[in-house]
């Protein structure tokens, strides 16, 4: 076997080991329960990080965060967790639990996979 062929085989083997290791690490991290903090918001308003524009443009949306979120859900939006510090939007797998906290600051416990939280628990954050 030539040195060039040996080098290629070793580099392919190392690449496979690195890929397998990173996939294992990503899978392990995804299954670890974490707590996320933010506001339960609808996916429409979360895009701008605020309900203000929606409530200004459409008076039927209500005058507070909770009623705006509920109205947006009726229009087809989904409940999400909006983290204003990170400007991150997390999808929530349990829409019923989220509905109880529409417009409120909360702590969501669960596992994260590709910006979607598998919700274990939601509780109101202290003001």
TAWO-V787410 format. One record per pair of residues at least 24 apart in sequence whose C-alpha atoms are under 10 Angstrom apart, sorted by sequence separation. I is the first residue (numbers start at 1). J is the second residue. D is the distance in Angstrom with one decimal. If there is no record, write none. Layout:
BEGIN
i = {I;I}
j = {J;J}
d = {D;D}
END
This chain:
BEGIN
i = {41;42;45;79;81;82;90;91;92;93;94;95;97;98;40;41;44;81;90;91;92;93;94;97;98;39;40;42;43;73;81;89;90;91;92;93;94;97;41;42;45;81;88;89;90;91;92;93;94;41;42;44;91;94;40;41;42;43;44;70;42;43;69;41;42;44;41;44;45;50;69;70;43;44;46;49;66;69;70;42;43;44;46;49;50;66;68;69;42;43;44;45;46;47;49;66;67;68;81;41;42;43;44;46;66;67;80;81;41;42;43;45;46;65;66;80;41;42;43;46;49;65;66;40;41;42;43;48;49;64;65;39;40;41;42;47;49;39;40;41;46;47;38;39;40;41;46;47;38;39;40;46;37;38;39;46;36;37;38;39;36;37;38;43;36;37;38;42;43;37;38;41;43;38;40;42;38;39;40;38;38;40;51;36;42;41;42;40;41;40;40;41;42;40;41;42;39;40;41;39;40;41;39;40;41;38;39;40;38;39;40;38;39;40;37;38;39;40;37;38;39;36;37;38;35;36;37;35;36;37;34;35;36;34;35;36;34;35;36;33;34;35;36;33;34;35;32;33;34;31;32;33;30;31;32;30;31;32;36;29;30;31;35;40;29;30;34;29;30;33;35;40;33;34;35;37;39;27;33;34;35;36;37;38;39;26;30;31;33;35;37;38;37}
j = {65;66;69;103;105;106;114;115;116;117;118;119;121;122;65;66;69;106;115;116;117;118;119;122;123;65;66;68;69;99;107;115;116;117;118;119;120;123;68;69;72;108;115;116;117;118;119;120;121;69;70;72;119;122;69;70;71;72;73;99;72;73;99;72;73;75;73;76;77;82;101;102;76;77;79;82;99;102;103;76;77;78;80;83;84;100;102;103;77;78;79;80;81;82;84;101;102;103;116;77;78;79;80;82;102;103;116;117;78;79;80;82;83;102;103;117;79;80;81;84;87;103;104;79;80;81;82;87;88;103;104;79;80;81;82;87;89;80;81;82;87;88;80;81;82;83;88;89;81;82;83;89;81;82;83;90;81;82;83;84;82;83;84;89;83;84;85;89;90;85;86;89;91;87;89;91;88;89;90;89;90;92;103;90;98;98;99;98;99;99;100;101;102;101;102;103;101;102;103;102;103;104;103;104;105;103;104;105;104;105;106;105;106;107;105;106;107;108;106;107;108;106;107;108;106;107;108;107;108;109;107;108;109;108;109;110;109;110;111;109;110;111;112;110;111;112;110;111;112;110;111;112;110;111;112;111;112;113;117;111;112;113;117;122;112;113;117;113;114;117;119;124;118;119;120;122;124;113;119;120;121;122;123;124;125;113;117;118;120;122;124;125;125}
d = {7.8;9.4;7.8;9.8;9.1;9.9;8.8;6.3;5.8;6.3;7.3;9.3;8.0;7.3;9.3;8.0;8.6;8.5;5.0;4.4;5.1;5.4;6.1;7.1;9.7;9.6;8.7;8.2;8.6;9.3;9.3;7.3;5.4;6.1;6.5;6.3;8.8;9.7;8.8;5.0;8.1;8.2;8.6;8.8;6.5;8.8;6.6;9.7;9.6;5.9;7.7;6.9;9.8;9.9;8.4;8.9;9.0;8.1;8.8;7.9;6.3;8.3;9.0;9.3;6.5;9.5;9.5;9.1;9.1;9.5;10.0;7.0;9.2;6.1;9.3;7.3;9.3;6.2;8.8;9.5;5.5;8.0;7.6;8.7;9.4;9.7;8.8;6.5;6.0;5.4;9.2;9.8;8.3;9.1;7.0;7.9;7.8;8.0;9.4;9.7;5.5;6.0;9.5;6.2;4.8;7.7;8.9;8.9;8.4;4.5;5.9;9.5;9.3;7.4;4.0;9.2;5.7;5.7;8.7;9.4;7.4;4.6;7.2;6.5;5.4;8.2;8.8;9.4;9.1;7.9;7.8;9.9;5.8;6.1;8.8;9.3;9.0;8.1;4.8;6.4;9.1;9.4;9.5;5.5;6.4;9.9;8.8;7.9;5.9;5.2;9.1;6.8;7.9;5.2;6.6;9.6;8.3;8.2;4.4;8.1;9.6;6.4;6.7;8.1;8.1;9.2;8.4;10.0;9.3;9.4;9.6;9.3;8.3;9.7;9.9;9.8;9.2;9.8;9.7;9.3;9.6;9.4;9.2;9.2;9.9;8.8;9.7;6.6;9.2;8.1;9.2;8.8;8.0;6.2;6.1;8.5;8.5;5.2;5.6;7.9;5.4;7.9;6.2;5.8;9.3;9.9;5.4;6.6;8.3;4.3;7.0;5.4;5.9;9.5;7.4;5.7;8.5;9.4;5.8;6.7;9.7;8.2;4.5;8.2;9.9;5.5;6.3;6.3;5.1;8.9;9.9;5.4;6.4;8.2;4.3;8.1;5.6;6.5;9.6;6.8;5.6;8.4;9.4;5.0;6.0;9.5;8.1;4.6;7.6;9.0;5.9;7.6;10.0;5.9;7.9;6.3;7.4;10.0;9.0;8.8;5.6;8.1;9.8;9.7;8.4;5.5;9.4;8.9;8.5;9.6;9.8;9.9;9.2;10.0;9.7;9.7;9.5;8.9;9.5;9.7;9.2;9.5;9.8;9.8;9.2;9.4;9.8;9.8;8.6;9.3;9.6;8.5;7.8}
END
